[in-house]
């Protein structure tokens, strides 16, 4: 295993802490070592150029979310990776949570009837959970910052996995509270996933941690709580929540599962948990949310990608 890190102090710290065999100061140097696979976890505007360089060097790639901050270069990455038979996956880690996967399976089975509405409620106190937010990529839209690209995109991708791609949306967002940045910290989005109606809310300054994804169907409803790593369901009016029966896992377990799934995909043992096409769809949604807020108008999502079963 090897790492590539520009900051020499951080490079040394990580290398020693995790007993990394090789630590590189530059990406080109790392590629010359002919790795089999690479994980790209840089600010989002570097994702596609670095992924293309890796693919051109014959390297399988797992790209951190969001896929990018714009659509440029993605088609070329898709063609080049396909031509070389290389795996490209995107790290939307919620898809690796067994509780969310079980909830998705239950919804897809028709157990609760057809999905009709989705509601995502998100909120946290960013200064506590990420105190360096002012100094990192979060502070600038161009590097993948702001509540939409850095946080809401998790829920967008997960909900599209549950009920299908967003086909149109309208959004309102603003910077309300967070000190030291001007990017949005509050977001409201109304969506349409074909016939399914959706609502997403997010803020980054409230005291309570909230992170629930609810799917309301014809004959019941299901809810996933991210921080609790569990899903529940209800079918009776004014009834009690029923536990989904999946043992909660800790946060690190989902990242480990993501890594194993990526390696399995490389070995031909399954498809990527989140494909390049699916992540591109979520990127279109990110960009449409930002555009809708500026234009104060509904946005159609061009060329929506089908979410595979």
N, C-alpha and C positions, 0 to 999 in steps of 0.2 A: 504494500500500500504506500502511496505517496501523496503529498499535498503540494499545492502551489499557492503561495501567499506573498503579496508584495511587501507587507510590513515585516521587517526582519525580526523584531521582538516577538510579535505574535507568531510568526513562523517557527521560531525556536521554542516558544512555549507549547504550542500545539504538538510539535514534533516530539518533544520530550514527554509530555503528558500522555500521549497515545502511542508512544514507541513507533513513530512513523519511520519507515526505512529510508525514504528519500524526500527531501523538502526542497522545492524549486522556488526560485525568486521570480520567474517569468513563465508565462503560458507557453510560449514557443519552445523554451527549454524543456518544459514538461512533456510536450508532444514529441520532441525528438527522442525521448526515452521510450517511445512506442508503447504507451499504455493500451490495455485491452478495452477499458471503459473509463469514462470521466463523468464526474458530477460537477455541473456548473452552477455555483451559488454565489454569483457576483451581483451587483446592481443590475436591474432588469434590462437597461439599454445595451448592455454588453452580451446578453444571452445569445442572441441569434448570430452575431459575428463570431463569437467564440465557439458556438456549436457547429457552425459551418467549417471553421478551421479544424475542429476535432474530427468531424466526419470526413473531410478531405484527407486527413491523416489516417483514416481507417479505424476510427475510434467510436464505439457505442457511447451514447450520451443520455444522461438524465439531467434535465434542465429544471432549476428551481422555478417556482411560480413567482409572478405571472410569466407567461411565455416571453413577453417583450412589452415595450411601450408603444410599439407601432407594428404594422403588418409587413413592413419591408423585409425582404430576404427569406420569409418563411416558405414561400413556394419553392425557392431554390434549395433550401434545406431539405424539404420534403422529397424533391426529385433526386438530389444527390444521395441522400440516405437510402432511398429505395433502390437506386441503381447499384449501390455498393452492398446492399443486403444488411444494412446496419440498423440497430434498434435505437429509436429516439423516443424517449418518454418524458413526461413533465410531472414534477413533484407536487401535485395537489394531494397533500398527505391525508386529508380526511377520508378519501376513498379507501384507505388502508385500515380504517377503524372497523373491527368486526361487527360492532353494534350498528353502525350506519349501513354496512353491507347487508346485514340481516333485515333491517328495516326496508331497504330497497327491494330485497327479494320478496318480502311479504306484500309490499305494494304491487310489485309486478305480477304476483300470483293472482291478483284480483280479489284477495281476501277482504279488502275493505271497499270494493267497488272502484270505479274510475276516479282518479285524482281530479279535484275541482279547484282547489286553492292551495297555495303555499305561503307560509308566513315565516320570515327569518327575522329574529330579534337578536341584535348583537350590541354589546356595550362592554367597555372596560376602562380602567384608569391607566392610560398609556404611560404617564410619568413613573408609575410604580413598576409596571411590567417591562418597560423598555426605557430606562432613564436617559439613555444616550440618543433618543429619537431626534434631537435637534442637530446632531453632528453626523448623522448617517444618511443613507439614500432616502429615508422617509421624508426629508424636508423638501424634496423637489419632485414634481411630477415627471420631469425629464429622466430621472433615474429610477422611476417606479414607485415614487412616494405618494403620500396621501392615503386617506382611509379607503378609497375605492380600490386602488391597485394593490395595496399592501394587506388589507384586512377583508373588506367585503368580497373580494374576488374568491376567497375560500368558500364562502357561502354560495356565491353565484355558481361556481363549478360543482359543488356538492348537490345543489338543488337541480341543476341541469342533469346531473347523473340520476337523480331520483325520478324526475317527471318529464325530462326532455328539454331541448334547447329553447332559449328565449328568442322569440320572433319579433317582438317590439317592446319598447319601454319608454317611460318618461321619468325624469329624475330631478331632484333638487338637492343641492349640497352647498355647504358653506364652512368657513372657518369661524368657530364660535368661541372657543375657550383656550386651546392649547397654547402655551407660552413659547415664543421663540421660533414659530413657523407660521407660514401663511397658507399652506395646503389645507384642504378640507378635513375637518374632524367630525363632521355630522353629515349623514347621508340618508335620504329617503328615495326609494325607487319603487315604482309600480311597473309590473312586468306582465307580459302575456307569453305563455309557453304553448302556442296553439290555442286550444280551448281552455287551458288551465290559467287561472289568474294568480298573480303573485304580488307580494309586498315585502320589501326588505328595508330594515332600519338599522343604523349603526351609529354609535358615537364613541369617542375615545377618551372621555373625561369623567364619566359617571363613576360613583364609588363601587357599585355592584358589578360583578362579572356576570354577564348574560350571554348565552350563545345557544339558542334553540332554533331548530329547523322543524317546522310543523307542516305536515301534508294532510289536508282535509279532503276526504273522499266521500263518495255517495253514501256509504254505509259504515263509516267510522273515520278515525283519524290516527295518525302516528306522529310521534315527536322524538327527535334526537337531541340530546343535550351534550354538546361537545366536551365541556369541561368535566362532566360526570361520566363521559364515555358510556352512555347507555341510551336505549330507546324504549319507549312505552307506547301503549295503544289503548284506545277506548272505542267502544261500539254502542254503548247504551246511553241514552239521554240522561244527563246528570249522573252518570255512572262513575265508577272509580277507575283510575289509571291502572292498567295491567302491565307488569314488567315484561320486556321483550325476551328475557331469558338468556341474554348473552352476558357473560362475565366481563365487567369493565377491565380495560387495560390502561396502563399508564402512558403518558405522552411519548416517551422514548420508544415504547413497543410499536407504535404505528410507524415511526421512522425506520425501525429495524425491518418491519414487514414490507415497507416500501422498497428498501434496499434489496431484500430477498426477491420480491416480485420483479424488480428490474433485472436482476441477474437471471431469473427464470426466463424472462422474455428474451434475453440475449441467447439463452440456450435452447430457444424454441419450445419452451414448456408452457407457454401461454402468451397472451397479448399483453402489452403494457396496461397497467391499471388506468392510467390517463394517457391517451395517445396524443400525438402532435395535433391531429385534427380537432380533438375535443378541447384541448387547451387553446387552440386558435379561436374556436367558438367563444370561449370565455374571455379571450382577449378582445374580440369584437364587442362583447358586452361591456367590458371595462371602458373601451373607447366611446361606445354609444352613451354610456352614463355621463361621462365627462362632456361630450358634445351636447347632450340634452340639457344639461344644466346651463351651458353657455347660450344655447339657442332657444331655450324655454319651449321646447317642442318635442313631440313623440319622435322616436328614432326607430326605423326599421333595421333589423339585423340582417345584413346582406349574406347570402350564401350560408344559411345556418347548417351546421354539420349534424348529421344523425348520431345520436348517442347509442352506441352498440350495446346489446344485451350482454 
